[in-house]
Amino acid sequence: MKPSCGRNSIPLRHDLEDTLRVRLDPLFQDALARHIFSGAGVLVAGSEKVLFEATHGAVSFAPGAARVSADTWFDLASLTKPLVTAPLAMVGVSKGWLKLDEPLYRALKWRSVPDDKRDLSIRQLLNHCSGLPAYRPYFRKLVDVPPGERRSTLLTWILREPLLGPPQMVTAYSDLGFMLLAEIIQERLEMRLDDAAVRFLFEPAGIKDLRFRPVRPGVAPDVPVYGSDRRPSPVFAHTEWCPWRSRLLAGEVHDENAYALGGVAGHAGLFGTARAIHGWLRILWDPYRDRANSQWIDSSVVREFWRRQNLVPGSTWALGFDTPSSTQSSAGERFSANSVGHLGFTGTSFWLDLGQEILVVLLTNRVHPNRENSTIKSFRPHLHNAVMDTMYAR
């Protein structure tokens, strides 16, 4: 069934861009003064086009640091989940090489799966209700494993993890579940996750500014490759001074587990710009509304992934995407229940209101110079409320 039209039929303010700038600029200037981040970019889009875009601050707090621009790349952290891993699962479901309710013992048929995890499903992994823990610092031991053996070793460790509870009885936002999903996808496609993302997602859509940054331990990340087109490495927003790696990170994946996996993982590792995120989400948004077809992903599959699953009472999770909670949502108070989005640990996020047809992409480096800064939690809903209050003539 085609989704019904929403609030987008209400006329937008004729002076929208100027009004948003007047409303939002002071919020960002205050955030910079409070060192919530050193730099940020925000993009607001409607169903047809970008309505507003602005950048603020610099790529680091260092004197003379380059100013953030629309071309600055940010470490997108867990936005990797909804922008790569979940869409590749959408491709698999659309093309028939992946089934949402397929049990793990079939999905991982080349491995021995412990009895407590045999019947975990792809759907449960995507919905964060598999019972797998949220996080484990695997990187501490994984770096001692030869690089060619790390993925197989990690898979063994995850499969040995005790479950927090029976599937669909507990919700735990789990990096481990998306690490498993990445291994399943890579096995089915017989290619690395970053190569699959380019081939099946970004290249057909003409998206050049969303890419992983493959690394070898102790070696600087590779320059991104865009098909046959090599371009100079972009300017990156700096993230954390990493005590484990003893260096300030810029263009190198912040997440330690993803770094130990060579910078390519199902839960983290993607870098990019706000414009590229908008461009890619439009590729999913159009088939959702039957505005256009996708080469790889069926409309019905997008709708299923963007539907709150209600597998665990009270859970807000769809499949690889979140939906707003009824209170204290990072989306604020103005996004409708018919919205999808996600947060990234480094200070990134997007929220897409499917009924009101408004997308807000926020990119920051809130972990710079260290992750102890959590003031982004209050900034996000304040920003989203300001955007939505400004969007429509009252």
C-alpha positions in Angstrom: 0.0 0.0 0.0 1.3 3.4 -0.9 1.9 5.6 2.1 -0.6 8.5 2.5 0.4 12.1 2.0 1.3 14.0 5.1 1.8 17.5 6.3 3.9 18.4 3.3 0.7 19.7 1.7 0.9 22.7 4.1 2.7 25.5 2.4 6.2 26.2 3.4 7.3 29.7 4.5 8.3 31.8 1.5 11.3 33.1 3.4 12.3 29.6 4.6 16.0 29.7 4.0 16.6 33.0 5.6 14.3 32.2 8.5 16.1 28.9 9.2 19.5 30.7 9.1 18.3 33.3 11.6 16.9 30.6 13.8 19.7 28.0 13.6 22.9 30.1 13.5 22.7 31.2 17.1 22.2 27.6 18.2 25.4 26.5 16.5 27.4 29.5 17.7 26.3 28.7 21.2 27.3 25.1 20.7 30.7 26.1 19.4 31.2 28.4 22.4 30.4 25.5 24.7 32.7 23.2 22.9 30.0 20.7 22.1 31.9 20.2 18.9 34.6 22.0 16.9 32.6 21.9 13.7 29.3 20.9 12.2 27.1 20.8 9.2 23.3 20.7 9.0 21.1 20.0 6.0 17.3 20.3 5.8 15.5 18.8 2.8 11.9 18.4 1.7 10.5 15.7 -0.6 12.0 17.3 -3.8 15.1 19.3 -2.9 17.5 20.6 -0.3 15.9 23.5 1.5 18.7 24.7 3.7 22.4 23.8 4.3 24.9 25.5 6.6 28.3 24.7 8.1 29.9 26.0 11.2 33.2 26.0 13.0 36.4 24.2 12.1 37.6 20.6 11.6 39.4 20.8 15.0 39.9 23.1 18.0 43.5 23.7 16.9 44.3 27.4 16.0 44.2 27.9 12.3 42.3 24.7 11.6 40.4 24.6 8.3 36.8 25.7 8.3 34.1 23.1 7.9 32.5 23.3 4.5 29.9 21.3 2.6 32.7 19.1 1.3 34.1 18.2 4.7 33.9 14.5 5.4 32.8 13.3 8.9 33.3 9.9 10.5 29.6 8.7 10.4 30.1 5.9 13.0 26.9 4.0 13.5 25.2 5.6 10.6 27.0 2.8 8.8 24.2 0.5 10.0 21.3 2.3 8.3 23.3 3.6 5.3 25.2 0.4 4.4 24.4 -2.8 6.3 20.6 -2.4 6.3 20.4 -1.3 2.7 22.6 -4.3 1.6 20.2 -6.5 3.5 17.4 -4.7 1.6 19.1 -5.7 -1.6 19.4 -9.3 -0.4 15.7 -9.5 0.5 14.7 -7.8 -2.8 16.8 -10.2 -4.9 16.0 -13.3 -2.9 19.5 -14.2 -1.5 18.5 -13.2 2.0 15.3 -13.9 4.0 14.3 -11.8 7.0 13.2 -14.8 9.0 16.0 -17.0 8.0 17.6 -18.7 11.1 21.3 -18.1 11.8 22.2 -21.7 11.4 21.2 -21.5 7.7 22.6 -18.0 7.2 25.9 -19.1 8.6 25.8 -22.6 7.2 29.6 -22.6 6.7 30.0 -22.3 10.5 28.9 -24.3 13.5 26.3 -22.2 15.4 25.8 -22.8 19.1 22.4 -24.1 20.1 21.4 -20.9 21.9 21.8 -18.9 18.6 20.7 -21.4 16.0 17.3 -19.9 15.5 18.2 -16.2 15.7 16.9 -14.5 12.6 18.1 -11.8 10.3 15.1 -9.8 11.3 16.0 -10.0 15.0 19.6 -9.0 14.3 18.3 -5.9 12.3 15.8 -5.1 15.1 18.3 -5.3 17.9 16.3 -8.0 19.7 18.5 -11.0 19.2 19.7 -11.0 22.8 23.3 -10.3 21.8 25.1 -7.8 24.0 25.6 -4.2 22.9 29.3 -4.0 22.8 32.6 -5.9 23.6 36.1 -4.4 23.3 37.3 -7.1 20.9 39.9 -4.9 19.5 42.2 -5.3 22.5 42.9 -9.0 21.5 41.9 -8.8 17.9 45.0 -6.7 17.0 47.2 -9.7 18.0 45.5 -11.9 15.4 46.9 -12.0 11.9 44.9 -9.6 9.7 43.7 -12.3 7.4 42.2 -14.3 10.3 40.5 -11.5 12.2 37.0 -11.7 10.7 36.8 -15.5 11.3 38.1 -15.1 14.8 35.7 -12.3 15.6 32.8 -14.4 14.3 33.8 -17.2 16.7 34.0 -14.8 19.6 30.5 -13.3 18.9 28.9 -16.8 18.5 30.4 -17.7 21.9 28.9 -14.7 23.7 26.2 -15.5 26.2 22.8 -14.0 25.3 21.3 -11.3 27.5 18.0 -13.1 27.2 15.8 -15.0 24.8 15.3 -13.5 21.4 12.4 -11.0 21.2 12.4 -10.8 25.0 15.0 -8.1 25.4 16.1 -5.1 23.3 19.8 -4.2 23.3 21.2 -1.9 20.7 23.9 -4.3 19.5 27.1 -3.6 17.4 27.6 -7.4 17.6 24.5 -8.1 15.7 25.6 -5.9 12.8 29.0 -7.4 12.8 27.3 -10.8 12.3 25.1 -9.3 9.5 28.2 -8.0 7.7 29.7 -11.4 7.7 26.6 -13.0 6.3 26.3 -10.4 3.6 30.0 -10.7 2.6 29.7 -14.5 2.5 26.6 -14.4 0.3 28.0 -11.8 -2.1 31.6 -13.1 -2.0 33.0 -9.6 -1.6 34.0 -7.2 1.1 31.3 -5.0 2.6 32.9 -1.8 1.2 33.1 -3.2 -2.3 29.5 -4.3 -2.0 28.4 -0.9 -0.8 30.0 0.7 -3.9 28.7 -1.8 -6.4 25.1 -2.2 -5.2 24.4 1.0 -3.4 26.5 4.1 -4.0 27.8 3.7 -7.6 24.4 3.0 -9.2 23.1 6.1 -7.4 26.0 8.3 -8.4 26.9 8.8 -4.7 30.7 9.5 -4.6 31.0 11.1 -1.1 30.0 8.1 1.0 32.9 5.6 1.4 34.7 3.4 3.9 38.3 4.2 4.6 40.2 0.8 4.6 43.2 0.7 6.8 46.0 -1.6 7.7 47.1 -1.4 11.3 49.9 1.2 11.7 49.3 2.5 8.1 47.4 5.6 7.1 43.9 4.9 5.5 43.7 4.4 1.8 42.6 7.2 -0.4 39.0 6.5 -1.4 38.5 5.1 -4.9 35.5 6.1 -6.9 35.3 3.4 -9.6 38.2 4.4 -12.0 38.2 8.0 -10.6 40.8 8.7 -8.0 40.6 12.0 -6.3 42.7 13.7 -3.6 41.8 12.7 -0.1 39.1 15.1 1.2 39.3 17.2 4.3 38.2 15.4 7.4 36.7 16.6 10.6 39.0 15.4 13.4 37.6 13.1 16.1 39.2 11.8 19.2 42.7 11.8 20.6 42.9 8.0 20.8 44.9 6.8 23.8 45.0 3.3 22.4 46.5 4.4 19.1 48.4 7.4 20.6 47.3 9.8 18.0 44.6 12.3 17.0 42.2 10.7 14.5 41.3 12.4 11.2 40.1 10.3 8.3 40.7 7.2 10.3 37.8 5.3 11.8 37.1 6.2 15.4 35.5 2.9 16.4 38.3 0.6 17.7 36.6 -2.6 16.7 36.1 -1.4 13.2 39.7 -0.2 13.0 40.9 -3.7 14.1 38.8 -5.1 11.2 40.7 -2.9 8.7 38.3 0.0 8.8 35.4 -1.9 7.2 32.6 -3.3 9.5 28.9 -3.7 9.6 28.5 -1.3 12.6 30.9 1.5 11.8 33.5 2.7 9.3 31.6 4.9 6.8 32.7 8.5 6.1 30.9 11.1 4.1 29.1 14.4 3.8 25.6 15.6 4.6 24.8 16.1 0.9 25.8 12.5 0.1 23.6 11.2 3.0 20.7 13.2 1.6 21.4 11.9 -1.9 21.5 8.3 -0.7 18.4 8.5 1.5 16.5 9.9 -1.5 17.3 6.7 -3.3 15.4 4.8 -0.6 12.8 7.5 0.0 11.6 7.6 -3.6 10.6 4.0 -3.9 9.1 4.2 -0.4 6.7 6.8 -1.9 6.5 5.1 -5.3 8.1 8.2 -6.9 10.8 6.1 -8.5 12.1 2.6 -8.8 15.4 1.4 -7.5 17.6 -0.9 -9.5 18.3 -3.1 -6.5 15.7 -2.5 -3.8 12.0 -3.1 -4.0 9.5 -0.5 -2.7 7.8 -3.1 -0.4 11.1 -4.0 1.1 12.0 -0.4 2.0 8.5 0.0 3.6 9.1 -3.2 5.7 12.5 -2.0 6.9 11.1 1.4 7.8 8.2 0.0 9.8 8.5 -0.2 13.5 8.5 -4.0 14.1 7.1 -4.2 17.7 8.9 -7.5 18.3 9.6 -6.4 21.8 6.9 -4.3 23.6 8.1 -0.7 23.9 10.9 -1.0 21.4 11.3 1.8 18.9 13.4 -0.2 16.4 12.5 -0.8 12.8 15.0 -2.9 10.7 18.4 -1.2 10.9 16.6 2.2 11.5 15.2 3.7 14.6 11.9 5.5 15.1 11.2 8.3 17.6 10.5 7.5 21.2 7.4 9.1 22.7 9.6 11.0 25.2 13.1 12.4 25.2 13.7 11.5 21.6 16.8 12.9 19.9 14.4 13.9 17.1 12.8 16.3 19.5 9.0 16.7 19.9 7.9 17.7 16.4 8.8 14.7 14.3 5.9 12.4 13.8 5.7 8.8 14.8 6.0 8.0 11.1 9.7 8.9 11.1 13.0 6.9 10.8 16.5 7.9 11.8 19.7 6.9 13.5 22.5 8.3 15.6 26.3 8.0 15.3 28.6 7.9 18.3 30.9 10.6 16.8 28.0 13.1 16.9 26.2 12.4 13.6 22.5 11.8 12.9 19.7 11.9 10.5 15.9 12.0 11.0 13.5 11.6 8.2 9.8 12.3 8.8 8.0 10.2 6.2 4.6 11.8 6.8 5.7 15.5 6.9 8.4 14.7 4.3 11.3 16.5 6.1 14.8 15.3 6.4 17.4 16.7 8.8 21.0 15.6 8.6 23.3 16.7 11.4 27.1 16.0 11.2 29.4 17.0 14.1 32.6 15.8 15.7 31.4 15.8 19.3 34.0 13.2 20.4 36.8 15.8 19.6 39.0 15.9 21.5 37.5 13.1 23.7 34.3 11.1 24.0 33.5 12.2 27.5 31.6 15.2 26.1 27.9 14.2 26.0 26.3 17.6 25.6 25.2 16.7 22.1 22.3 14.8 23.7 20.6 18.1 24.6 21.6 19.9 21.4 20.0 17.4 19.0 16.4 17.7 20.1 16.7 21.5 20.5 17.9 21.7 16.9 15.2 19.4 15.5 12.5 21.3 17.3 13.8 24.6 16.0 13.9 23.3 12.4 10.3 21.9 12.6 8.9 25.0 14.3 10.4 27.1 11.5 9.5 24.9 8.5 5.8 25.8 8.1 3.9 29.1 8.1 1.8 29.3 11.3 
